[in-house]
Amino acid sequence: MKSAPEYKFYALAGGPVQRPGMVRVAEGGAAIDMEVWELPAEHFGSFVDGIPAPLGIGKVKLADGAWVSGFVCEAIGVEGGTEIPELGSWRAWLAR
């Protein structure tokens, strides 16, 4: 599954755990390969509570125009990160 071609895609700075970040933009974005998972509603709150800033859960537009809840990144969170849209997915970044 792919996002709509409206996202900048980054390997975020910091760590030690490497994290991706997607930011929706008005122009200059790319379609990013995505994984869509299901999570039982009763676990959603504790899952979201464990997500470290600058990441969060927001609406992500898919290539077919549908919207799903997914990981998004605050714009300030990409400072110092590496833009990686040409790889097309986080798995490709990790495998490089």
SVG drawing of the C-alpha trace seen along z (x, -y; Angstrom):
<svg xmlns="http://www.w3.org/2000/svg" viewBox="-12 -23 35 29">
<polyline fill="none" stroke="black" stroke-width="0.4" points="0.0,0.0 1.3,-3.5 0.5,-6.9 -0.7,-9.7 2.2,-11.5 1.9,-14.3 4.6,-13.4 8.2,-14.3 9.9,-11.2 12.8,-11.4 15.2,-9.3 14.9,-11.3 18.0,-12.5 18.9,-11.1 18.5,-7.6 19.9,-5.1 16.7,-3.7 16.3,-4.9 12.9,-6.2 11.1,-7.4 9.0,-10.5 6.4,-11.5 5.2,-15.1 2.4,-16.0 3.3,-18.9 1.4,-21.0 4.0,-20.3 7.1,-18.4 5.9,-15.2 6.3,-11.6 4.3,-8.4 5.7,-6.2 5.2,-2.5 3.2,-1.8 2.1,1.0 -1.5,0.8 -2.1,2.7 -5.1,3.3 -5.0,2.6 -7.8,3.5 -9.6,0.3 -9.0,1.3 -5.2,1.1 -5.1,-2.1 -4.7,-4.5 -1.7,-2.7 -0.2,-2.3 -0.4,-6.1 0.9,-6.9 4.1,-5.1 4.9,-7.0 7.8,-9.3 7.8,-12.9 8.0,-14.2 5.9,-11.3 2.2,-11.0 -0.9,-9.5 -2.8,-11.4 -4.6,-10.9 -2.5,-9.7 -3.9,-9.9 -3.5,-6.8 -2.8,-6.6 -6.5,-5.6 -7.7,-8.7 -8.7,-6.9 -7.6,-8.2 -6.2,-5.9 -4.8,-6.6 -1.1,-6.3 2.3,-7.7 2.9,-11.3 5.8,-13.6 5.7,-17.2 7.5,-19.5 10.1,-20.5 10.9,-16.9 12.6,-16.5 15.3,-19.1 18.6,-17.4 17.0,-14.4 17.8,-13.0 15.2,-13.2 14.9,-9.8 11.8,-9.7 13.8,-8.2 14.0,-4.9 10.2,-4.8 10.0,-2.9 11.4,-2.6 12.4,1.0 14.5,-0.1 16.2,-2.6 17.1,0.0 18.3,2.4 20.6,0.0"/>
</svg>
